[in-house]
């Protein structure tokens, strides 16, 4: 780890500064020759790809299925950041040490936006750690629309000639998010209120729950680098029994040990596994959660199907 940190600290001194204007040789994608947009997570990269319309190359530092809470930065990350015209991160401490790496390697004149750190976004505070913000703002689609608008503005700033393309793509994408929101509200309106309880591996869905009237409980808190505490597990088991929760959910990007704990909780309480949800990362490009729109809808459909079943066996 020390070697990697030294690479991140030394690299900025070896790379000449670059301007945010189109055409700078240090801000071109290596393979396509297009200006480079670097996103920290797969979710943000997919949104940026929807906006760019082929005018810029988008690269994600994280790969499908990687957990940003415990992501171990690669030496290549610093190089990509140093070449980018725009770096898009989530912020609110989701990416950990990556934020420092971005600061140390961002080219002169390039733009870095922590998309969730916006006055219009009101972070939820961690239930376990006072003052720690919940970074999972993308599960409130109103907030994800703010991500989109901020990214669009940055693209226009760096490439004014592409403004018409970026605005048109943003309008289309925002309309898709609005449609997804209507779909979700309509589907969840059919679930009886006493069944609207979502138990997951970690506490990633509270923005989602607040927006759609679902009580959310996690085995651990907002970050997957926490260790499950026996007293918290016992408290969760009691709550599941008391509220007659019939389904609990594993997650695609958390450690297998955490999902195994969810399975043990299911065995102890008689609840079934309602399915696997995508929280902090997209799935593989050709899979059911290869884009943010598909991922969100997959989660909605999986949750709704499980909660509607009530006591019926899966």
C-alpha positions as CSV (number, residue, x, y, z in Angstrom):
1,X,0.0,0.0,0.0
2,X,2.9,2.3,0.8
3,X,4.3,1.8,-2.7
4,X,1.0,2.8,-4.3
5,X,0.7,5.9,-2.1
6,X,4.2,7.0,-3.2
7,X,3.2,6.5,-6.8
8,X,0.2,8.7,-6.4
9,X,2.2,11.4,-4.6
10,X,5.1,11.4,-7.1
11,X,3.2,11.1,-10.3
12,X,1.7,14.7,-10.4
13,X,5.2,16.2,-10.5
14,X,6.1,14.1,-13.6
15,X,3.1,15.1,-15.7
16,X,2.8,18.5,-17.3
17,X,-0.3,20.6,-16.7
18,X,-3.1,20.6,-19.3
19,X,-5.9,22.9,-20.2
20,X,-9.6,22.1,-20.1
21,X,-10.0,23.2,-23.7
22,X,-10.4,20.5,-26.3
23,X,-7.4,19.2,-28.1
24,X,-4.8,19.1,-25.3
25,X,-2.6,16.0,-25.9
26,X,-2.6,15.1,-22.2
27,X,-6.4,14.9,-21.9
28,X,-7.0,12.5,-24.8
29,X,-8.3,8.9,-24.4
30,X,-5.4,6.6,-25.1
31,X,-7.3,4.4,-27.6
32,X,-9.8,6.7,-29.3
33,X,-8.1,10.1,-29.3
34,X,-11.2,11.5,-27.7
35,X,-11.1,13.8,-24.6
36,X,-11.3,11.6,-21.5
37,X,-13.9,11.6,-18.8
38,X,-13.0,9.5,-15.8
39,X,-15.7,8.3,-13.4
40,X,-14.9,6.6,-10.1
41,X,-17.9,4.2,-10.1
42,X,-19.7,2.2,-12.7
43,X,-22.9,4.0,-11.9
44,X,-21.5,7.4,-12.6
45,X,-19.6,6.2,-15.7
46,X,-22.9,4.9,-17.2
47,X,-24.6,8.2,-16.6
48,X,-21.7,10.1,-18.3
49,X,-21.7,7.7,-21.2
50,X,-25.4,8.5,-21.8
51,X,-24.5,12.2,-21.9
52,X,-21.4,12.2,-24.0
53,X,-22.9,10.9,-27.3
54,X,-19.5,9.8,-28.6
55,X,-17.9,13.2,-28.2
56,X,-15.8,12.1,-25.2
57,X,-14.4,8.7,-24.0
58,X,-15.7,7.6,-20.6
59,X,-13.6,5.3,-18.3
60,X,-14.6,3.9,-14.9
61,X,-11.9,3.4,-12.4
62,X,-14.0,0.6,-10.7
63,X,-15.2,-2.5,-12.5
64,X,-18.6,-4.1,-12.4
65,X,-19.2,-5.7,-9.0
66,X,-16.5,-3.8,-7.2
67,X,-17.4,-2.3,-3.9
68,X,-16.4,1.4,-3.6
69,X,-16.4,1.3,0.2
70,X,-13.4,-1.0,0.2
71,X,-11.9,-0.3,-3.2
72,X,-8.1,-0.7,-3.3
73,X,-6.9,1.9,-5.8
74,X,-4.7,0.7,-8.7
75,X,-1.6,2.5,-9.9
76,X,-3.3,3.0,-13.3
77,X,-6.0,5.1,-11.6
78,X,-3.6,7.9,-11.0
79,X,-2.5,7.8,-14.7
80,X,-6.1,7.9,-16.0
81,X,-7.0,10.8,-13.6
82,X,-4.0,12.8,-14.8
83,X,-5.2,12.4,-18.4
84,X,-8.8,13.3,-17.8
85,X,-10.5,16.6,-18.8
86,X,-13.3,15.8,-16.3
87,X,-13.2,13.5,-13.2
88,X,-16.6,12.6,-11.8
89,X,-16.9,11.1,-8.3
90,X,-19.7,10.6,-5.9
91,X,-18.1,12.2,-2.8
92,X,-19.5,12.1,0.7
93,X,-16.6,9.7,1.6
94,X,-17.9,6.9,-0.7
95,X,-14.6,6.5,-2.5
96,X,-12.3,6.8,0.5
97,X,-8.7,7.4,-0.5
98,X,-9.6,7.9,-4.2
99,X,-10.6,11.5,-3.4
100,X,-7.0,12.3,-2.3
101,X,-5.6,10.5,-5.3
102,X,-7.8,12.7,-7.5
103,X,-6.6,15.9,-5.8
104,X,-2.9,14.8,-6.2
105,X,-3.2,13.8,-9.9
106,X,-5.8,16.2,-11.4
107,X,-4.3,18.0,-14.4
108,X,-4.2,21.8,-14.4
109,X,-7.4,23.2,-15.8
110,X,-9.3,19.8,-15.5
111,X,-12.6,19.6,-13.7
112,X,-13.4,17.4,-10.7
113,X,-16.9,17.2,-9.5
114,X,-18.1,15.3,-6.4
115,X,-21.6,14.9,-7.7
116,X,-23.4,14.2,-4.4
117,X,-21.8,17.3,-2.7
118,X,-24.4,19.8,-3.9
119,X,-26.5,22.1,-1.7
120,X,-29.7,20.7,-3.3
121,X,-28.8,17.2,-2.0
122,X,-29.6,16.7,1.7
123,X,-27.4,13.8,2.9
124,X,-28.9,11.4,5.5
125,X,-26.7,11.0,8.5
126,X,-25.4,7.6,9.5
127,X,-27.4,5.9,12.2
128,X,-24.2,4.5,13.8
129,X,-21.6,7.3,13.3
130,X,-22.7,10.9,14.1
131,X,-21.9,13.4,11.4
132,X,-21.0,10.7,8.8
133,X,-23.1,11.2,5.6
134,X,-24.8,8.4,3.8
135,X,-23.3,8.6,0.2
136,X,-25.9,6.4,-1.6
137,X,-27.8,9.4,-3.0
138,X,-28.3,7.8,-6.4
139,X,-31.2,5.8,-5.0
140,X,-33.2,9.0,-4.8
141,X,-33.8,9.7,-8.5
142,X,-34.4,13.4,-7.9
143,X,-30.8,13.5,-6.6
144,X,-29.5,11.4,-9.5
145,X,-31.0,14.0,-11.8
146,X,-28.8,16.6,-10.0
147,X,-25.8,14.3,-10.7
148,X,-26.8,14.3,-14.4
149,X,-27.3,18.1,-14.6
150,X,-24.0,18.8,-13.0
151,X,-22.2,16.4,-15.3
152,X,-23.9,18.0,-18.3
153,X,-22.7,21.4,-17.2
154,X,-19.1,20.2,-16.9
155,X,-19.2,18.7,-20.3
156,X,-20.4,21.9,-21.9
157,X,-17.8,23.9,-20.0
158,X,-15.0,21.7,-21.4
159,X,-16.5,21.3,-24.9
160,X,-18.8,24.2,-25.8
161,X,-19.1,23.1,-29.4
162,X,-20.9,20.0,-28.1
163,X,-23.5,21.9,-26.0
164,X,-26.5,20.9,-28.2
165,X,-25.5,17.2,-28.0
166,X,-25.0,17.3,-24.3
167,X,-28.3,19.1,-23.6
168,X,-30.3,16.8,-25.9
169,X,-28.8,13.7,-24.3
170,X,-29.4,15.0,-20.8
171,X,-33.0,15.8,-21.6
172,X,-33.6,12.3,-22.9
173,X,-31.8,10.7,-19.9
174,X,-33.7,12.9,-17.4
175,X,-37.0,11.8,-19.1
176,X,-36.0,8.2,-18.7
177,X,-35.3,8.8,-15.0
178,X,-38.7,10.4,-14.6
179,X,-40.4,7.4,-16.3
180,X,-38.5,5.1,-14.0
181,X,-39.7,7.0,-11.0
182,X,-43.3,6.8,-12.1
183,X,-42.9,3.0,-12.8
184,X,-41.5,2.5,-9.3
185,X,-44.3,4.5,-7.5
186,X,-47.0,2.7,-9.4
187,X,-45.6,-0.7,-8.6
188,X,-44.9,-0.1,-4.9
189,X,-48.4,1.4,-4.5
190,X,-49.7,-2.2,-4.9
191,X,-47.7,-3.4,-1.9
192,X,-49.6,-3.3,1.4
193,X,-47.9,-0.9,3.9
194,X,-47.2,-3.6,6.5
195,X,-45.1,-5.5,3.9
196,X,-43.0,-2.5,2.9
197,X,-39.9,-3.5,4.9
198,X,-36.6,-4.0,3.1
199,X,-33.8,-5.9,4.9
200,X,-30.4,-5.9,3.1
201,X,-26.8,-6.7,3.7
202,X,-25.7,-3.1,4.3
203,X,-27.6,0.1,4.8
204,X,-27.5,1.4,1.2
205,X,-31.2,1.9,0.5
206,X,-32.4,4.5,3.0
207,X,-32.7,7.2,0.3
208,X,-34.7,4.7,-1.7
209,X,-36.9,3.8,1.3
210,X,-37.6,7.4,2.2
211,X,-38.6,8.2,-1.4
212,X,-40.9,5.2,-1.8
213,X,-42.3,4.7,1.6
214,X,-40.3,1.6,2.6
215,X,-38.8,0.9,6.0
216,X,-35.1,-0.1,5.4
217,X,-32.9,-2.2,7.7
218,X,-29.3,-3.4,7.1
219,X,-27.1,-6.0,8.7
220,X,-24.4,-3.4,8.9
221,X,-24.3,0.4,8.4
222,X,-23.7,2.6,5.3
223,X,-20.1,1.3,4.7
224,X,-19.2,-2.3,4.0
225,X,-15.8,-1.9,5.7
226,X,-17.6,-2.3,9.0
227,X,-17.7,-5.6,10.9
228,X,-21.2,-6.9,11.9
229,X,-21.7,-6.5,15.6
230,X,-23.4,-9.4,17.4
231,X,-25.8,-7.1,19.2
232,X,-26.8,-5.4,16.0
233,X,-27.5,-8.8,14.4
234,X,-29.6,-9.9,17.3
235,X,-31.5,-6.6,17.2
236,X,-32.2,-7.1,13.5
237,X,-33.4,-10.7,14.1
238,X,-35.8,-9.5,16.7
239,X,-37.1,-6.8,14.4
240,X,-37.6,-9.3,11.6
241,X,-39.6,-11.5,13.9
242,X,-41.6,-8.7,15.5
243,X,-42.5,-7.2,12.1
244,X,-43.2,-10.5,10.5
245,X,-40.7,-9.8,7.7
246,X,-40.9,-12.7,5.1
247,X,-38.0,-11.8,2.8
248,X,-34.5,-10.5,3.1
249,X,-32.0,-9.6,0.4
250,X,-28.4,-10.2,-0.4
251,X,-26.3,-7.8,-2.5
252,X,-24.2,-8.3,-5.5
253,X,-21.1,-6.2,-4.6
254,X,-20.6,-7.0,-0.9
255,X,-18.3,-9.6,0.6
256,X,-19.6,-13.2,0.4
257,X,-19.3,-13.4,4.2
258,X,-21.8,-10.6,4.6
259,X,-24.3,-12.3,2.3
260,X,-23.8,-15.6,4.1
261,X,-24.7,-13.8,7.3
262,X,-27.9,-12.6,5.6
263,X,-28.7,-16.2,4.7
264,X,-28.1,-17.3,8.4
265,X,-30.5,-14.5,9.5
266,X,-33.0,-15.8,7.1
267,X,-32.7,-19.4,8.5
268,X,-33.1,-18.1,12.0
269,X,-36.2,-16.1,11.3
270,X,-37.9,-18.2,8.7
271,X,-37.6,-15.4,6.1
272,X,-36.6,-16.4,2.6
273,X,-34.0,-14.8,0.4
274,X,-36.0,-12.4,-1.8
275,X,-33.2,-12.0,-4.4
276,X,-30.0,-10.2,-5.0
277,X,-29.9,-6.4,-5.2
278,X,-27.4,-4.1,-6.8
279,X,-26.4,-1.3,-4.5
280,X,-22.9,0.3,-5.1
281,X,-22.0,-1.1,-8.5
282,X,-23.6,-2.1,-11.8
283,X,-23.5,-5.6,-13.0
284,X,-21.7,-6.9,-16.2
285,X,-22.7,-4.9,-19.3
286,X,-24.8,-7.6,-20.9
287,X,-26.5,-8.6,-17.6
288,X,-29.8,-7.5,-15.9
289,X,-28.0,-4.5,-14.3
290,X,-25.6,-3.4,-17.0
291,X,-26.9,0.2,-16.9
292,X,-28.1,2.4,-14.1
293,X,-31.7,2.3,-15.5
294,X,-31.7,-1.5,-15.8
295,X,-30.1,-1.8,-12.3
296,X,-32.6,0.4,-10.6
297,X,-35.5,-1.4,-12.3
298,X,-34.1,-4.8,-11.5
299,X,-34.0,-3.8,-7.8
300,X,-37.5,-2.4,-8.0
301,X,-38.9,-5.5,-9.6
302,X,-37.0,-7.9,-7.3
303,X,-38.1,-6.1,-4.1
304,X,-41.7,-5.7,-5.3
305,X,-42.0,-9.4,-6.3
306,X,-40.6,-10.6,-3.0
307,X,-42.7,-8.2,-0.8
308,X,-45.9,-8.9,-2.6
309,X,-45.6,-12.6,-1.9
310,X,-46.1,-12.1,1.8
311,X,-46.0,-15.5,3.5
312,X,-46.2,-17.5,0.2
313,X,-43.1,-19.7,-0.2
314,X,-40.7,-18.7,-2.9
